[in-house]
């Protein structure tokens, strides 16, 4: 589905933009222009009930078929994101132990590193959550969907009561509901992407009212996110369906298929930007520069992340971006199997007869056995089978042993 890739592209761009605002713009903006930084901060926080909830709904939708497969076929859905999480937790931990300007959660020592392996607190929490969410959804896939979603919603509503100050850890508990919606109720998500998505204007007005009014009433942030996401996720899906029909669809879908390198590489790149001279001046020109800075910085960070990803791939660092597969034994070349006309596990018919013809000379074997073996070896149908040809009068069967399964 094109709109899914488009939506993933939009979500990853919003993630980078959010970090460019809250981590870079706040430090780069001169004090007289703090109003510009505050305006950007309000915009990105208003998008919070859409940005990650929609990302997890899409992730669950993509995994909806796998949650009902046997564990032997679905275990890579758990192992792969957790493996990537561990790899980049170590790499980013080493990088940010040296780089100290970017405001973010850091693993300060071995104890914190071990704690993060159990419950993520850094900016890589999304990868950790994908592994945990899939395992949990797989365990719950045999239960009725509505009770599971109701229970997970209650857990999300109570996530703000957790005894921790790390918002990322709260997010790990909070967002499972959205993954469960995509993984366990995919038809509901597809319905949101159907004809109802053609009229998102009312949803847009309702969403804007919620993100403006609820904070003014003193509603806790977790509750605001949960209530607003009920409107914001269908709204986001509807807008992405429309974007999938426009000119920007190809670029957004292309980005949506490359979210991983952008996600794991953009934070170090944003940190490096803080070590450059601030491009934001003062006065009206400075206000314009501050307004454009998050967008331009996000574009540069995304382009640099993709370029770095391409270089690392070319250098053979594939293990940084995918779980290595176990090496398999040597395979018989396809041409040899075609000449045999059978799979490696089959024995070509007539071969036993051939051996008996060759070994029967002067050994006193019964003439009838020799004749029968020779006839079997020279049978036209068997010759055609060994040569990989289609025998007249027999239906052609697909070469299932030559097609790999994933």
C-alpha positions as CSV (number, residue, x, y, z in Angstrom):
1,X,0.0,0.0,0.0
2,X,1.5,3.3,-1.1
3,X,-0.1,5.4,1.5
4,X,1.6,3.3,4.3
5,X,5.0,4.1,2.9
6,X,4.0,7.7,2.5
7,X,2.7,7.8,6.1
8,X,6.0,6.3,7.4
9,X,7.9,8.9,5.4
10,X,5.8,11.7,7.0
11,X,6.3,10.3,10.5
12,X,10.1,10.0,10.3
13,X,10.3,13.6,9.0
14,X,8.1,14.7,11.9
15,X,10.4,12.9,14.3
16,X,13.5,14.6,12.9
17,X,11.7,18.0,12.9
18,X,10.7,17.5,16.5
19,X,14.3,16.8,17.6
20,X,15.6,19.7,15.6
21,X,13.2,22.0,17.4
22,X,13.5,20.8,21.0
23,X,17.3,19.9,20.9
24,X,18.9,22.4,18.4
25,X,16.6,25.4,17.9
26,X,16.2,26.1,21.6
27,X,20.0,26.3,22.0
28,X,20.7,28.2,18.8
29,X,18.1,30.9,19.0
30,X,19.2,34.2,20.6
31,X,17.2,35.3,23.6
32,X,15.4,38.2,21.8
33,X,13.9,35.7,19.4
34,X,12.8,33.2,22.0
35,X,9.2,33.7,20.9
36,X,10.0,32.0,17.6
37,X,11.5,29.0,19.4
38,X,8.4,28.9,21.7
39,X,6.1,28.9,18.7
40,X,7.9,26.1,17.1
41,X,7.9,24.2,20.4
42,X,4.1,24.5,20.6
43,X,3.7,23.3,17.0
44,X,5.8,20.2,17.5
45,X,4.2,19.3,20.9
46,X,0.7,19.7,19.3
47,X,1.8,17.0,16.8
48,X,2.8,14.7,19.5
49,X,-0.6,12.8,19.6
50,X,-0.1,12.0,15.9
51,X,3.6,11.5,15.3
52,X,4.5,8.4,17.3
53,X,1.0,6.9,17.7
54,X,0.6,6.9,13.9
55,X,4.1,5.5,13.5
56,X,3.2,2.5,15.8
57,X,-0.2,1.9,14.1
58,X,1.7,1.6,10.8
59,X,4.3,-0.7,12.3
60,X,1.5,-2.9,13.7
61,X,-0.3,-2.9,10.4
62,X,2.8,-4.1,8.6
63,X,3.2,-6.8,11.2
64,X,-0.4,-7.9,11.3
65,X,0.1,-11.0,9.3
66,X,3.2,-12.1,11.2
67,X,1.5,-12.0,14.7
68,X,-0.6,-15.0,13.8
69,X,2.3,-17.1,12.4
70,X,4.2,-19.7,14.4
71,X,7.0,-18.5,16.5
72,X,9.6,-20.2,14.3
73,X,8.5,-18.0,11.4
74,X,7.9,-14.8,13.3
75,X,10.8,-14.7,15.8
76,X,12.9,-12.4,13.6
77,X,10.2,-9.7,14.2
78,X,11.4,-9.7,17.8
79,X,15.1,-10.5,17.3
80,X,15.7,-8.0,14.5
81,X,14.6,-4.7,16.2
82,X,16.1,-5.7,19.5
83,X,19.4,-6.6,17.9
84,X,19.4,-3.2,16.1
85,X,18.5,-1.5,19.4
86,X,21.5,-3.1,21.2
87,X,23.9,-2.3,18.4
88,X,23.0,1.4,18.2
89,X,22.6,1.7,22.0
90,X,26.3,0.8,22.3
91,X,27.4,3.0,19.3
92,X,25.4,6.0,20.3
93,X,26.4,5.5,23.9
94,X,30.1,5.7,22.9
95,X,29.4,8.8,20.7
96,X,27.4,10.7,23.2
97,X,29.9,9.9,26.0
98,X,32.2,12.3,24.0
99,X,29.6,14.7,22.6
100,X,27.9,16.5,25.5
101,X,26.0,19.4,24.0
102,X,22.9,17.8,22.7
103,X,20.2,17.6,25.4
104,X,19.2,13.9,25.6
105,X,19.1,10.9,27.8
106,X,22.6,9.3,27.9
107,X,23.8,6.0,29.3
108,X,26.4,7.2,31.8
109,X,27.8,3.9,33.0
110,X,27.6,0.1,32.7
111,X,24.7,-0.1,35.2
112,X,22.6,2.3,33.1
113,X,23.5,0.4,30.0
114,X,22.2,-2.8,31.5
115,X,19.1,-1.0,32.7
116,X,18.4,0.3,29.2
117,X,18.7,-3.3,27.8
118,X,15.7,-4.1,30.1
119,X,13.7,-0.9,29.7
120,X,14.7,1.7,27.2
121,X,15.2,5.3,28.2
122,X,17.3,6.8,25.3
123,X,16.1,8.1,22.0
124,X,16.3,4.6,20.5
125,X,13.3,3.5,22.5
126,X,11.3,3.0,19.4
127,X,13.4,0.0,18.3
128,X,13.1,-1.6,21.7
129,X,9.4,-1.0,21.7
130,X,8.9,-2.8,18.4
131,X,10.5,-5.9,19.7
132,X,8.5,-5.9,22.9
133,X,5.3,-4.9,21.2
134,X,5.4,-7.7,18.6
135,X,6.2,-10.3,21.2
136,X,3.3,-9.1,23.4
137,X,0.9,-8.9,20.4
138,X,1.9,-12.4,19.3
139,X,1.0,-13.7,22.8
140,X,-2.3,-11.9,22.8
141,X,-3.3,-12.7,19.2
142,X,-5.4,-15.7,20.3
143,X,-7.6,-13.5,22.6
144,X,-10.7,-11.4,21.6
145,X,-9.5,-8.1,20.1
146,X,-11.8,-5.7,21.9
147,X,-10.9,-6.8,25.5
148,X,-7.2,-6.7,24.5
149,X,-7.5,-3.1,23.1
150,X,-9.6,-2.0,26.1
151,X,-7.0,-3.3,28.6
152,X,-4.1,-1.8,26.7
153,X,-5.9,1.6,26.6
154,X,-6.3,1.5,30.4
155,X,-2.6,0.8,30.7
156,X,-1.8,3.7,28.4
157,X,-4.0,6.0,30.5
158,X,-2.2,5.0,33.6
159,X,1.3,5.2,32.1
160,X,1.8,8.7,33.5
161,X,1.6,7.3,37.1
162,X,4.8,5.3,36.6
163,X,7.5,6.2,39.2
164,X,10.0,7.5,36.6
165,X,11.0,10.8,35.2
166,X,12.2,9.4,31.9
167,X,9.5,10.3,29.3
168,X,10.9,7.7,26.9
169,X,10.2,4.9,29.4
170,X,6.7,6.2,29.9
171,X,6.4,6.2,26.1
172,X,7.3,2.5,25.9
173,X,4.3,1.7,28.2
174,X,2.0,4.2,26.6
175,X,2.3,3.4,22.9
176,X,1.5,-0.4,22.9
177,X,-2.2,0.4,22.3
178,X,-1.5,1.9,18.9
179,X,0.7,-1.0,17.8
180,X,-2.0,-3.4,19.0
181,X,-4.6,-1.5,16.9
182,X,-2.5,-2.0,13.7
183,X,-1.5,-5.6,14.5
184,X,-4.7,-7.0,15.9
185,X,-7.3,-4.8,14.2
186,X,-5.8,-4.2,10.7
187,X,-9.3,-4.0,9.1
188,X,-10.1,-1.0,11.3
189,X,-7.0,0.8,10.1
190,X,-7.8,0.0,6.4
191,X,-11.3,1.4,7.0
192,X,-9.8,4.7,8.2
193,X,-7.8,4.8,4.9
194,X,-11.0,4.2,2.9
195,X,-13.7,6.6,1.8
196,X,-13.9,8.2,5.2
197,X,-10.4,9.6,4.7
198,X,-11.7,11.9,1.9
199,X,-13.2,14.3,4.4
200,X,-10.6,14.9,7.2
201,X,-11.6,18.6,7.7
202,X,-13.9,17.9,10.6
203,X,-11.3,15.7,12.2
204,X,-8.8,18.5,11.8
205,X,-10.9,21.0,13.6
206,X,-11.7,18.6,16.4
207,X,-8.0,17.7,16.8
208,X,-7.0,21.3,16.9
209,X,-9.6,22.0,19.6
210,X,-8.4,19.1,21.7
211,X,-4.7,20.0,21.6
212,X,-5.5,23.7,22.4
213,X,-8.3,23.4,25.0
214,X,-7.3,20.3,27.0
215,X,-3.9,21.7,28.1
216,X,-5.6,25.0,29.1
217,X,-7.9,23.0,31.3
218,X,-5.0,21.4,33.1
219,X,-5.5,17.9,31.7
220,X,-2.4,15.7,32.2
221,X,-0.2,15.3,29.2
222,X,-0.8,11.5,29.0
223,X,-4.5,12.1,28.9
224,X,-4.2,14.8,26.3
225,X,-2.2,12.5,24.1
226,X,-4.6,9.6,24.5
227,X,-7.7,11.6,23.8
228,X,-6.3,13.6,21.0
229,X,-4.8,10.5,19.3
230,X,-8.2,9.0,19.0
231,X,-8.9,11.8,16.5
232,X,-5.3,12.5,15.4
233,X,-4.5,9.0,14.1
234,X,-7.4,8.7,11.7
235,X,-6.8,12.3,10.7
236,X,-3.1,11.5,10.0
237,X,-4.1,8.4,7.9
238,X,-6.6,10.4,5.9
239,X,-4.0,13.2,5.1
240,X,-1.4,10.6,4.1
241,X,-3.9,8.9,1.8
242,X,-4.4,12.2,0.1
243,X,-0.6,12.8,0.0
244,X,-0.3,9.4,-1.7
245,X,-2.3,10.8,-4.6
246,X,-0.2,13.9,-5.0
247,X,3.2,14.7,-6.5
248,X,5.1,14.3,-3.3
249,X,4.0,10.7,-2.9
250,X,7.1,9.2,-4.6
251,X,9.6,11.1,-2.4
252,X,7.7,10.5,0.8
253,X,7.3,6.8,0.0
254,X,11.0,6.5,-0.8
255,X,11.8,8.0,2.6
256,X,9.2,5.8,4.2
257,X,11.1,2.7,3.0
258,X,14.3,4.1,4.6
259,X,13.2,5.1,8.1
260,X,15.7,3.0,10.0
261,X,19.0,4.8,8.9
262,X,17.3,8.1,9.4
263,X,16.1,7.2,12.8
264,X,19.4,5.9,14.1
265,X,21.7,8.4,12.5
266,X,19.9,11.8,12.7
267,X,20.6,12.4,16.4
268,X,24.4,12.3,16.1
269,X,24.1,14.6,13.1
270,X,21.9,17.0,15.0
271,X,24.5,17.0,17.8
272,X,27.3,17.8,15.3
273,X,25.3,20.8,14.1
274,X,25.5,22.3,17.6
275,X,29.3,22.5,17.3
276,X,29.0,24.8,14.3
277,X,28.5,28.6,14.5
278,X,24.9,29.5,15.0
279,X,23.3,30.6,11.6
280,X,20.6,32.6,13.4
281,X,21.2,36.3,13.6
282,X,19.1,39.1,15.2
283,X,16.3,41.4,14.1
284,X,13.8,40.6,11.3
285,X,16.4,38.6,9.4
286,X,17.2,36.6,12.4
287,X,13.5,35.9,13.0
288,X,13.2,34.6,9.4
289,X,16.3,32.4,9.9
290,X,15.0,31.0,13.2
291,X,11.7,30.2,11.6
292,X,13.3,28.3,8.7
293,X,16.1,26.8,10.8
294,X,14.3,23.6,12.0
295,X,13.0,22.7,8.5
296,X,16.4,23.3,6.8
297,X,18.3,21.5,9.6
298,X,15.9,18.5,9.3
299,X,16.4,18.3,5.5
300,X,20.2,18.4,5.9
301,X,20.1,15.8,8.7
302,X,17.9,13.4,6.6
303,X,20.1,13.8,3.5
304,X,23.3,13.3,5.5
305,X,21.9,10.2,7.3
306,X,20.9,8.6,4.0
307,X,24.3,9.4,2.4
308,X,26.1,8.0,5.5
309,X,23.9,4.9,5.3
310,X,24.9,4.4,1.6
311,X,28.6,4.8,2.4
312,X,28.4,2.3,5.3
313,X,26.5,-0.2,3.2
314,X,29.1,0.1,0.5
315,X,31.9,-0.5,3.0
316,X,30.1,-3.8,4.0
317,X,28.7,-2.6,7.3
318,X,25.3,-4.3,6.7
319,X,25.3,-5.7,10.2
320,X,24.6,-2.1,11.5
321,X,21.2,-2.1,9.7
322,X,19.9,-5.7,9.7
323,X,20.1,-8.8,11.7
324,X,22.7,-11.1,10.1
325,X,21.3,-14.4,8.9
326,X,22.8,-17.7,9.8
327,X,25.0,-19.0,7.0
328,X,23.6,-21.9,5.0
329,X,25.3,-24.9,3.6
330,X,26.5,-25.1,0.0
331,X,23.6,-25.3,-2.5
332,X,23.6,-27.3,-5.7
333,X,23.8,-24.9,-8.7
334,X,20.4,-24.5,-10.4
335,X,21.8,-25.6,-13.8
336,X,22.9,-29.0,-12.3
337,X,19.5,-29.4,-10.7
338,X,17.8,-28.7,-14.0
339,X,19.9,-31.3,-15.7
340,X,18.9,-33.8,-13.0
341,X,15.3,-32.7,-13.4
342,X,14.7,-33.2,-9.7
343,X,15.2,-31.6,-6.3
344,X,18.4,-32.3,-4.3
345,X,16.4,-34.5,-2.0
346,X,14.9,-36.7,-4.8
347,X,16.7,-39.6,-6.5
348,X,16.2,-39.6,-10.3
349,X,14.0,-42.5,-11.3
350,X,15.9,-45.3,-13.1
351,X,19.2,-44.6,-11.5
352,X,19.2,-47.9,-9.7
353,X,18.5,-49.7,-12.9
354,X,21.5,-47.8,-14.6
355,X,23.9,-48.9,-11.9
356,X,22.7,-52.5,-12.1
357,X,23.3,-52.5,-15.9
358,X,26.8,-51.2,-15.5
359,X,27.7,-53.5,-12.7
360,X,26.0,-56.7,-13.9
361,X,28.5,-57.8,-16.6
362,X,29.9,-61.2,-15.7
363,X,28.5,-61.2,-12.1
364,X,25.8,-63.7,-12.8
365,X,22.8,-61.3,-12.3
366,X,19.6,-62.6,-13.7
367,X,18.9,-61.6,-17.3
368,X,15.4,-60.5,-16.4
369,X,16.8,-58.0,-13.8
370,X,19.3,-56.7,-16.3
371,X,16.6,-56.2,-18.9
372,X,14.3,-54.6,-16.5
373,X,17.0,-52.2,-15.3
374,X,18.0,-51.3,-18.8
375,X,14.4,-50.7,-19.8
376,X,13.9,-48.5,-16.8
377,X,17.1,-46.5,-17.6
378,X,16.0,-46.1,-21.2
379,X,12.4,-45.2,-20.6
380,X,11.7,-42.0,-22.6
381,X,9.7,-40.5,-19.9
382,X,12.4,-41.0,-17.4
383,X,15.1,-39.6,-19.7
384,X,12.9,-36.5,-20.2
385,X,12.5,-36.2,-16.5
386,X,16.2,-36.3,-15.9
387,X,16.9,-33.8,-18.6
388,X,14.4,-31.4,-17.1
389,X,12.0,-31.6,-20.1
390,X,8.3,-31.9,-20.1
391,X,7.0,-35.3,-21.0
392,X,4.1,-35.4,-23.4
393,X,0.9,-36.5,-21.8
394,X,1.9,-35.4,-18.2
395,X,1.1,-32.1,-16.7
396,X,3.9,-29.7,-15.9
397,X,4.5,-29.1,-12.2
398,X,6.0,-26.0,-10.7
399,X,9.6,-26.2,-9.6
400,X,8.9,-25.5,-5.9
401,X,12.3,-26.7,-4.9
402,X,13.9,-23.9,-6.8
403,X,11.9,-21.1,-5.3
404,X,13.0,-19.8,-1.9
405,X,10.6,-18.9,0.8
406,X,10.9,-16.0,3.1
